[in-house]
Amino acid sequence: MTNDTTTSDTATWVAVGPAGAVGAIHRADDGFRVELYGLRAGRSGTYPSLETAKGAVHKALGPLASRPEFHAH
């Protein structure tokens, strides 16, 4: 699993699961904005930390889903 939380100039992290990209996290002035793709589109929000945003993406995938990898872009 890639959890690139140390790159201070990173603005976007793409969440990748077994079926491909499932969403993205974007750095915002007020925290980290979650964007979900596909059937989950429209379920987004802003979170105070990157780790909280990653947890929200994982939770949105459902109870049996594996935690996605997060790739900094």
N, C-alpha and C positions, 0 to 999 in steps of 0.2 A: 504494500500500500504506500502510495506517495502522499505525504502530508507536508507540503512545502510552506511552512509557516515562518521561516526565517528570512525569506526574501522580502526586504522592506519596500522595494520598488515594484513588486508584483501587483497588478490591478485586477487580474482575472484568474480564476481557477476553474477548470472544466472537470466535472464529475463524470467518471467513466465506469460503467458497470459491465457485466458479461455481454450485454446486448449492444453496447456502444455508449455514446454520450447520453446522459440522462438529465443533465442540467449544468448550470454554471453559477459561480459566486463572483460578484463584482465588488471591488472596494468602492465605498461611497463616503461622502463627507460625514454621514451619521452612523457609519458602521459597515456592514457587509450585506449586500442585497443578493438574495437567492432568486434564481430564475430556473424553473423546471421546464423540461421539454416534453413533447408528446401529450399523452392523455393527462398528465399532471400540470399542463400549462395553465397559467392563471392562478396557481397556488404558489405565491411568492411572498416574500417579506424581507425586512431588514433586521439584522441581528447585531448585537454589540461586539461580538468577537468572531474571528474566523472559525474557531473550534465549534462555537454554537451554531454557526451557519452550516458547517459540515454535518453536524448532528441533525439539523433540520432537513437537509437533503436526504440523509440516510433514512430518517423516519418517514419521509414522504414516499419512499419506495415501497413501504409496506412491511409487515411484521417478519416475514421470512427472507427478506432481501439481504444480500451481503452488503457490507459497507463498500461504497464505490471508492475507486482511487481518485485522487485530486491532483491534476496536472496544472502547474503554474504556466500562464501564458502572458 
